[in-house]
Amino acid sequence: MFKKTKKCENEQCDVSNILEKFGKYQILQYFYACLPAMFVSMINVNYIFVAGEVNHRCRVPECESSCPEMAVSWWPAAHVDHCSKPVLNSTILEDNLCTNLSFTGAVEECKDWIYENNNTVFSMFNLACHPWKQSLIGAVHNIGMALATLVAGWMADRFGRKPIIVVCSIGCLLGNLKTLATSYPVYIALEFLEAAICGGVYSVGSVIMIEIGNKKNRMLAGVLFAYAIYMGEAVFAVVAMLVPYWKTLIHIICSPTLLFITYVLLVRESPRWQILNGKVVPVKSTLKLIVKTNKLNVKTEDIDNLDEEKLKSTYSMESNTTKEGFREVFRCREVLKRFLVATACRFTVTFIYYGLIINSVWLPGNKYTNFLLAAVMSFPGELMSMYLMNRVGRKKPLIYGYLISGIACIACGAVPGSITWLKISLFLIGKLVTSACYTGIVTYTMELFPTSVRGSMLGLCSLASSVGNMVAPLTPVLTSISPVLAPICFGCTAVIASCLLTLTPETRDLPLMDTIDQVARSVAIDNDKTIKGNKKHNGNMKSPEDVRRCEVF
């Protein structure tokens, strides 16, 4: 999987090739970036089981024993509503013992419940017949994740990748505080706090992996990061199956993150960010470490002789005296166009991915097995994504991937339930292709933005993904109206995303851009080629000099 060249081990290697040689340094940093992502993915889905519903019934004080149990022989067989209480007929109550015949058949509002166990916060905080409270836990968590990715991306651009990923990784420890919550509002607040701090690992970790590898390994970096997330989900399903009690489960997935304190020493800053921001001394140290770890034949004197300007010219970066941020993004039409397309595509793929999981109610087996299968099904899609996007390119596989996914979703909704094999096959095709697009679009959007604003833009893209994650749980409501509404929504959004992708450029094997001005000039060069090719047919086309700078509003 990893292709390591030995050319620079035997021959003199130029300083400009240090970041292009893939070796042990990149493998270690990839591992350091993926490990916290695996834990965050477990934390990201823990509410599915931690706040899972527990079997329950209404408490009838006159009939309960000193140690109330969920399953009792006297419960009226015809009464199945958990939110109402069967009315006791006191006139036929014999020796204060209840039987199936001790009830009138009428019901009244239930205000207290008996739970089968205390394995989840559902019973801990008495959430029976309050489904909105149960759903709110996941919604608040997703809001915290959205805020984390947005803020962490901006902070990573301003203060560096390393400090943000270290803080976010260690922040996973806060999840343990949830076990100390004594009320529902406190638990909700801690759920938000946990997600708002640790969620930044997703946006910053992926950026680090993209920036330390060469252009041939960027797709591999995206796939490995996605595998870490899927692996975390699969591991969590197994752990939850073996340890159903919610407090123990939270301690198991949150406590090991204390070890991420070692990241202060282990994780290295992105050399591209250091060069772009004029961190001359630190970047020389980083380059020397890469040379030593990857055993490259580079003279340390060559690195020591580099000043800020030489570093930027050596690694094809430009001096950027102005700090670029959101203002410059919204002034540049090309970057803004890429941003709008990226956010639409990230929203769509997340909406479809989680929507398909939530609507897969026909899958047999228990919830743990189904969740595990859903996570495992994503792995083949990642391999398919890596192969096609490395061989064909980024753009075409994504365009056709979204299109096929949309068609499969619409077809799945149109096929009647009686044709089970066809309906399941279409669902699996949609799930497989969506998984491939999930990683593909994450890698592609990272390549679309320059280093100066990459963290910020990916934070906004991750915010769009979080919105898709929040909207997906609402699709079962559409299914209750008509079984074809949800698949149509999935299909239409996928087709729209496929069309939008035709507006963005191909990025395979191209160097990462570092400034917004570089992006603008790359567009000017493409226009120059177009002008030369069509000069005979259109003499009034805009000169490349007119678009050399970024067009602004």
Salt bridges, closest charged atoms under 4 A:
GLU9 OE2 - LYS4 NZ 3.57
GLU64 OE2 - ARG57 NH1 2.84
GLU108 OE2 - LYS85 NZ 3.82
ASP112 OD2 - ARG59 NE 2.74
ASP157 OD1 - ARG161 NH1 2.77
GLU191 OE2 - HIS141 ND1 2.78
GLU191 OE1 - LYS178 NZ 3.14
GLU194 OE1 - LYS178 NZ 3.08
GLU211 OE2 - ARG161 NH2 2.70
GLU211 OE2 - ARG454 NH1 2.63
ASP304 OD1 - LYS288 NZ 2.64
GLU308 OE2 - LYS312 NZ 3.34
GLU318 OE2 - ARG521 NH2 1.93
GLU334 OE1 - LYS337 NZ 3.26
GLU334 OE2 - ARG338 NE 2.84
GLU447 OE2 - ARG218 NE 2.64
GLU447 OE2 - ARG394 NH2 2.89
ASP509 OD2 - ARG508 NE 3.40
ASP514 OD1 - ARG272 NH2 2.84
ASP517 OD2 - ARG521 NH1 2.46
GLU545 OE2 - ARG548 NH2 3.00
GLU551 OE1 - ARG333 NH1 3.55
GLU551 OE1 - LYS542 NZ 3.68
